[in-house]
Amino acid sequence: MTGHKPTHGAEASPLGKTAAYRNTYAPELLFPVPRSAKRAEIGVGETLPFVGEDVWNAYEISWLNPKGKPVVAMGVFRVPATSPNLIESKSLKLYLNSFNGTALSGMDEARERMTRDLSAAAGAPVAIELFKLDDVRRDTETLAGECIDDLDVAITGYQIAPDHLGTVEGGDVSETLISHLLKSNCLVTGQPDWATLYIRYRGRPIDRAGLLRYVVSFREHNEFHEQCVERVFVDLMARCQPETLAVWARYTRRGGLDINPFRSRVGEALPPNGGDPRQ
């Protein structure tokens, strides 16, 4: 893929900076961030210990038809975890805004341009679906599982603490554990990001109190959504050694976008792209 040169410092992104509003098509606004540096921090090299994708739901898409009449749509963008770059979220918002004053022949042309541009930025094929609003049927739901948030635990630290993770005695289980208490901060601006975290695994029972303390330990941690989910996956594999594992986070909407990273061992099914109640 060509057309976008990855920038190795997130501080160079448009996040936290005044950006001129562009309402005509501008693919150069997309800002790729290489995944490799943050993956190296958690011991992940070229051979990935997981598969998955980043599912983006876009609620503010618009362009002009050939007669100048506005068209509105919603979109789902799927960026593979194998792509060398993630796409910084504010740059995607600015890019989508650049269609607002752009005349297009129809939905197909919009999809073709977005597919080409996002794939170039990510460095791998990005799958894109666009929908007329009348065609959208997105149920708001919490996926099935057991919520651990009501556990009566004392918490004193709010920096990443994987030492909290471990297993307890008992035979192997197959379960999904849920916490709505995941909060991290933007890597660049420090602004809060909120999410519901789903952990589906099979193996020795994970210590739920320790897991809850670990989830809350992200509270003052600065990292992009995708990086947080990969960190959770790697820490769980190292500390709990489950036979199977899938980690899925549904982050709340910001700037007309929500990001939902999913990482799993081979063979784990991606959950349905329904909306979390806070999305």
Secondary structure, 3 states (H helix, E strand, C coil): CCCCCCCCCHHHCCCCCCCCCCCCCCHHHCCEEECHHHHHHCCCCCCCCCEEEEEEEEEEEEEECCCCCEEEEEEEEEEECCCCEEECHHHHHHHHHCCCCCECCCHHHHHHHHHHHHHHHHCCCCEEEEECHHHCCCCECCCCCEECCCCCCCCCCCCCCHHHCCECCCCCEEEEEEEEEEEEECCCCCCEEEEEEEEEEEECCECHHHHHHHHHCCCCCECCHHHHHHHHHHHHHHHHCCCEEEEEEEECCECCEEEEEEEECCCCCCCCCCECCCC
